[in-house]
Amino acid sequence: MASLTGVNKSLIVFAALVVVLAGIKSASVIIIPFILAAFIAIVCNPLIKFFARYGIPKSIAVMLVVLIIVGLGVSLGGLVGQSVNDFSQQLPQYKAKLQEDFVWLVDLASQYNILINKDQIISMFDPGKMVDVATNMLTGLGGVMANMFLIILTVVFMLFEGPMLRNKIHAALKDPDNKMKQIDRFLESINSYLAIKTLVSLGTGTIAAFYLWILDVDYFVLWGVLAFMFNYIPNIGSIIAAVPAVLLALITQGPLIAGLVGAGYLTINTVMGNIIEPKFMGKGLGLSTLVVFLSLIFWGWLLGTVGMLLSVPLTMIVKIALEASEEGKWVATMLGSGEKIERD
């Protein structure tokens, strides 16, 4: 009887989870700007504290932060917007040329007795779609940023409400001290992760753009910004960011430059992702590599491009929340990297 009750409870929890996820996905237009605003507020909160150390009133500090956000957004939008428009207009010609080059490679393979069915391969593998993946994700992010006014307004209210949150938690919860420790741990983890990831991504995008400028690859600023943004996506983000630049170099400048571009991206991402980033970030995330990859797929499906960019922080929120529950601790352990278990 007890086991039957446990099964019924599990089914109810699973059904409730499905309903919640369906609701989040259907309301993603509203939820995504809110999530983005929440993470911007978390990142900006240390800057508010920095201004407070010098006696700057909070209202002025918040306005300064908002001006910084708006300035960066407008500058980035103006810098990239024209490149995106020009590239979008040229995209059909680029895809047609890429298709011709791909057919040429198939013909070249046939000369060495490697027989490949052109129509079947092209129907299964359209290299032009690889460009579409990056451009569609960039367009999706641009669509979210169209709600910039709503996002900034939400950030302002969150920054003003931040200090009151601790008092509200103490008034609402039975064990506020323990909950506040978990919240502080979460905020510290997210702040550390986003700060380090932002600096590493900025370095990756800047170096990539400079390298492409040296090789005279078209739209090098656009590809640098793409490398910066997609570096937030774990595991495959850097690969997706490299594909359009490599293919464009192949179309406009030939296989040699395309190979140099690919080698450059590989070197940049190896150094920044495997040497620089782990040196500063360490292994403090507490998530396994498999969980990081699966979270990328899950949050990308649920929240689109923003979900992919914030997949790691969102998964960390879920993990910390599960650790606070006795019934959810085993799930949090499964999400973890397992380092503590190995040490034990």
C-alpha distance (Angstrom), angle and dihedral (degrees) to the residues before:
residue distance angle dihedral
M1 . . .
A2 3.80 . .
S3 3.80 91.3 .
L4 3.80 90.2 50.2
T5 3.79 90.0 52.3
G6 3.81 89.4 50.3
V7 3.80 91.2 51.6
N8 3.79 91.6 49.0
K9 3.80 90.5 49.7
S10 3.81 91.1 50.0
L11 3.80 91.2 50.0
I12 3.81 91.1 49.7
V13 3.81 91.3 49.8
F14 3.82 91.3 47.8
A15 3.82 92.1 48.2
A16 3.81 90.8 48.7
L17 3.81 90.2 49.4
V18 3.81 91.2 52.1
V19 3.81 90.8 50.0
V20 3.81 91.9 48.6
L21 3.82 92.9 48.9
A22 3.81 91.1 47.5
G23 3.80 89.2 50.9
I24 3.80 92.3 48.9
K25 3.79 92.1 49.8
S26 3.81 93.4 47.7
A27 3.81 91.0 47.6
S28 3.82 95.1 42.0
V29 3.81 91.8 118.3
I30 3.80 88.4 67.2
I31 3.81 99.4 31.3
I32 3.82 98.6 50.5
P33 3.85 96.1 61.1
F34 3.80 89.1 45.9
I35 3.83 92.7 51.9
L36 3.79 91.3 46.0
A37 3.81 90.5 49.6
A38 3.81 90.9 49.3
F39 3.80 92.7 54.5
I40 3.80 92.2 44.7
A41 3.81 88.6 52.1
I42 3.82 91.1 49.7
V43 3.81 91.2 51.1
C44 3.81 92.7 45.3
N45 3.81 95.9 47.0
P46 3.86 94.1 82.7
L47 3.79 87.9 53.4
I48 3.82 89.4 54.8
K49 3.81 89.2 51.6
F50 3.81 89.9 48.6
F51 3.81 91.2 55.4
A52 3.82 89.9 46.1
R53 3.82 90.7 59.1
Y54 3.80 88.7 64.0
G55 3.80 93.3 49.7
I56 3.81 96.3 -104.4
P57 3.84 110.5 154.7
K58 3.78 114.1 -111.2
S59 3.81 94.9 -119.7
I60 3.81 90.5 55.5
A61 3.82 91.4 43.8
V62 3.81 91.2 52.7
M63 3.80 91.2 48.9
L64 3.82 90.5 50.0
V65 3.80 90.6 51.5
V66 3.81 91.0 48.0
L67 3.80 90.6 50.4
I68 3.81 89.8 51.2
I69 3.83 91.3 50.2
V70 3.81 92.8 47.0
G71 3.81 92.1 45.3
L72 3.79 92.6 51.3
G73 3.80 91.7 44.7
V74 3.80 94.7 49.5
S75 3.80 92.9 44.4
L76 3.79 92.7 48.7
G77 3.80 92.4 44.5
G78 3.80 93.0 50.0
L79 3.78 92.1 45.2
V80 3.77 95.9 49.9
G81 3.81 102.6 28.1
Q82 3.80 96.8 77.3
S83 3.79 92.2 45.4
V84 3.80 91.0 51.4
N85 3.82 91.6 50.6
D86 3.80 93.4 47.9
F87 3.78 93.1 46.2
S88 3.82 91.9 47.7
Q89 3.81 90.3 54.0
Q90 3.81 91.4 50.1
L91 3.80 94.6 42.6
P92 3.85 97.6 93.5
Q93 3.83 90.6 53.5
Y94 3.80 91.4 46.1
K95 3.81 91.7 50.4
A96 3.80 92.2 48.6
K97 3.81 91.1 50.4
L98 3.78 90.7 46.7
Q99 3.79 90.0 52.2
E100 3.81 90.1 52.8
D101 3.81 91.6 49.9
F102 3.78 90.6 49.6
V103 3.81 91.5 51.6
W104 3.81 88.4 49.3
L105 3.81 89.8 55.6
V106 3.82 90.2 51.2
D107 3.83 89.9 51.2
L108 3.80 90.1 48.3
A109 3.80 90.7 52.2
S110 3.81 90.5 51.9
Q111 3.82 89.7 59.0
Y112 3.81 87.7 63.5
N113 3.82 91.9 50.1
I114 3.80 92.3 -99.6
L115 3.78 98.5 135.2
I116 3.79 114.9 -159.9
N117 3.78 127.8 172.7
K118 3.83 104.1 -122.7
D119 3.78 97.8 -157.5
Q120 3.79 94.1 45.8
I121 3.81 94.4 47.4
I122 3.81 93.3 45.6
S123 3.80 91.2 48.8
M124 3.83 90.0 51.1
F125 3.79 98.0 37.6
D126 3.78 118.4 31.6
P127 3.82 107.7 175.9
G128 3.79 89.6 -160.4
K129 3.81 89.3 67.0
M130 3.78 89.2 61.8
V131 3.80 88.3 63.8
D132 3.79 89.9 46.2
V133 3.82 91.5 58.0
A134 3.81 92.5 61.3
T135 3.80 95.9 39.7
N136 3.82 92.8 47.5
M137 3.80 91.2 50.8
L138 3.80 90.1 48.7
T139 3.80 90.1 48.9
G140 3.81 90.7 48.3
L141 3.79 91.2 53.0
G142 3.80 89.8 47.6
G143 3.80 88.9 53.5
V144 3.80 90.3 55.1
M145 3.80 91.9 48.1
A146 3.81 88.2 54.9
N147 3.82 83.9 79.3
M148 3.81 89.0 60.2
F149 3.81 93.7 130.9
L150 3.81 92.3 53.6
I151 3.82 91.6 45.6
I152 3.81 94.0 49.6
L153 3.81 92.4 45.8
T154 3.82 89.7 51.6
V155 3.81 90.7 48.1
V156 3.82 90.6 52.9
F157 3.81 92.5 52.5
M158 3.82 91.5 45.6
L159 3.80 92.2 51.3
F160 3.80 91.2 50.5
E161 3.83 92.5 45.8
G162 3.82 94.4 46.7
P163 3.84 99.1 91.9
M164 3.82 91.1 46.7
L165 3.80 92.2 56.2
R166 3.81 93.9 78.5
N167 3.83 92.1 53.6
K168 3.80 91.6 47.2
I169 3.81 91.6 51.3
H170 3.81 91.4 50.1
A171 3.81 89.3 51.6
A172 3.81 95.7 44.8
L173 3.82 105.0 40.3
K174 3.79 132.4 67.2
D175 3.81 93.4 -143.7
P176 3.82 102.8 31.6
D177 3.81 96.7 159.9
N178 3.80 93.0 58.6
K179 3.79 91.7 44.0
M180 3.79 91.9 49.4
K181 3.80 90.0 52.7
Q182 3.80 89.0 54.5
I183 3.80 91.9 47.0
D184 3.81 91.8 47.6
R185 3.79 89.5 49.0
F186 3.78 90.6 49.9
L187 3.81 93.8 48.3
E188 3.80 91.7 46.6
S189 3.81 91.8 49.8
I190 3.81 93.8 46.7
N191 3.81 93.5 44.8
S192 3.80 91.9 49.0
Y193 3.80 93.8 45.4
L194 3.80 96.0 46.1
A195 3.82 94.1 43.5
I196 3.80 94.1 50.8
K197 3.80 93.1 40.1
T198 3.80 91.1 50.1
L199 3.81 93.1 51.5
V200 3.81 92.7 45.5
S201 3.81 91.3 46.5
L202 3.80 91.2 48.2
G203 3.79 89.9 51.9
T204 3.80 91.6 46.6
G205 3.81 93.2 50.4
T206 3.80 94.2 44.9
I207 3.81 94.1 49.3
A208 3.82 92.1 44.5
A209 3.82 92.3 50.6
F210 3.81 92.0 47.5
Y211 3.82 91.3 48.1
L212 3.82 91.9 49.8
W213 3.82 89.8 47.6
I214 3.81 89.2 55.3
L215 3.83 89.7 51.4
D216 3.84 90.0 46.8
V217 3.81 94.1 -122.9
D218 3.82 113.7 168.3
Y219 3.84 119.0 -108.1
F220 3.80 92.8 14.1
V221 3.84 91.0 161.5
L222 3.81 90.6 55.3
W223 3.81 92.0 50.3
G224 3.80 90.7 47.2
V225 3.80 91.2 53.7
L226 3.81 89.2 45.8
A227 3.82 90.3 52.2
F228 3.82 89.4 49.3
M229 3.81 94.9 51.3
F230 3.79 98.5 38.6
N231 3.80 91.8 50.1
Y232 3.81 85.5 76.3
I233 3.81 88.0 65.8
P234 3.82 107.0 84.5
N235 3.80 123.2 -127.8
I236 3.80 101.1 -7.9
G237 3.81 103.8 32.6
S238 3.80 94.9 89.1
I239 3.81 91.0 47.5
I240 3.81 92.4 52.5
A241 3.81 90.5 47.8
A242 3.82 91.8 52.0
V243 3.81 97.1 49.5
P244 3.85 99.5 73.5
A245 3.81 93.2 46.4
V246 3.82 92.5 48.6
L247 3.80 93.0 47.0
L248 3.81 92.8 46.2
A249 3.80 90.3 50.5
L250 3.81 88.8 49.6
I251 3.81 91.6 52.3
T252 3.80 98.6 43.5
Q253 3.80 104.3 29.7
G254 3.79 109.0 18.9
P255 3.82 138.4 -113.0
L256 3.82 96.0 -55.7
I257 3.82 95.8 59.9
A258 3.81 90.3 39.5
G259 3.79 88.9 54.8
L260 3.80 91.0 49.0
V261 3.80 90.5 49.8
G262 3.81 91.2 50.1
A263 3.81 91.9 47.5
G264 3.80 90.8 47.7
Y265 3.80 93.1 51.8
L266 3.80 90.6 47.1
T267 3.81 91.3 51.6
I268 3.81 94.2 45.3
N269 3.80 94.2 48.5
T270 3.81 93.1 43.6
V271 3.80 92.6 52.7
M272 3.81 96.8 40.3
G273 3.82 97.3 38.0
N274 3.80 101.6 37.4
I275 3.80 102.9 30.2
I276 3.81 113.1 20.2
E277 3.82 100.4 35.7
P278 3.85 98.2 45.5
K279 3.81 89.6 47.1
F280 3.81 91.4 62.3
M281 3.80 101.5 25.7
G282 3.79 98.0 40.2
K283 3.80 115.4 -179.5
G284 3.77 97.3 -53.2
L285 3.79 96.7 123.5
G286 3.80 92.7 78.8
L287 3.81 94.0 -151.5
S288 3.78 125.4 125.2
T289 3.80 119.3 -121.1
L290 3.81 91.4 -117.0
V291 3.81 91.3 52.3
V292 3.82 90.7 49.3
F293 3.82 90.8 53.7
L294 3.81 94.6 44.1
S295 3.81 90.7 46.9
L296 3.80 88.3 54.7
I297 3.81 90.0 57.1
F298 3.81 94.7 42.4
W299 3.81 98.8 46.9
G300 3.80 90.6 40.9
W301 3.80 89.3 56.2
L302 3.79 92.9 44.9
L303 3.83 101.5 41.5
G304 3.81 106.2 13.2
T305 3.80 122.2 -137.6
V306 3.81 94.5 -11.7
G307 3.80 89.5 52.8
M308 3.80 90.3 53.9
L309 3.80 92.3 48.6
L310 3.81 92.1 49.1
S311 3.81 98.0 34.1
V312 3.82 94.9 115.7
P313 3.85 97.2 47.8
L314 3.81 91.1 44.8
T315 3.81 91.2 51.0
M316 3.79 89.7 48.6
I317 3.82 88.8 55.0
V318 3.80 90.6 52.9
K319 3.83 91.6 47.1
I320 3.81 94.0 49.8
A321 3.82 90.9 46.5
L322 3.81 91.1 51.1
E323 3.80 91.7 49.1
A324 3.81 88.3 58.8
S325 3.81 90.8 60.5
E326 3.80 123.9 70.8
E327 3.80 90.8 -146.0
G328 3.80 92.9 48.2
K329 3.81 99.7 46.1
W330 3.79 92.9 92.4
V331 3.82 90.3 55.7
A332 3.83 90.0 49.4
T333 3.79 88.7 51.6
M334 3.81 90.5 52.5
L335 3.81 89.7 51.4
G336 3.81 92.1 50.1
S337 3.78 127.8 93.3
G338 3.82 93.0 -112.5
E339 3.81 94.1 -128.0
K340 3.79 93.3 126.5
I341 3.80 91.1 51.5
E342 3.80 90.8 50.9
R343 3.82 91.5 50.7
D344 3.80 90.7 49.6
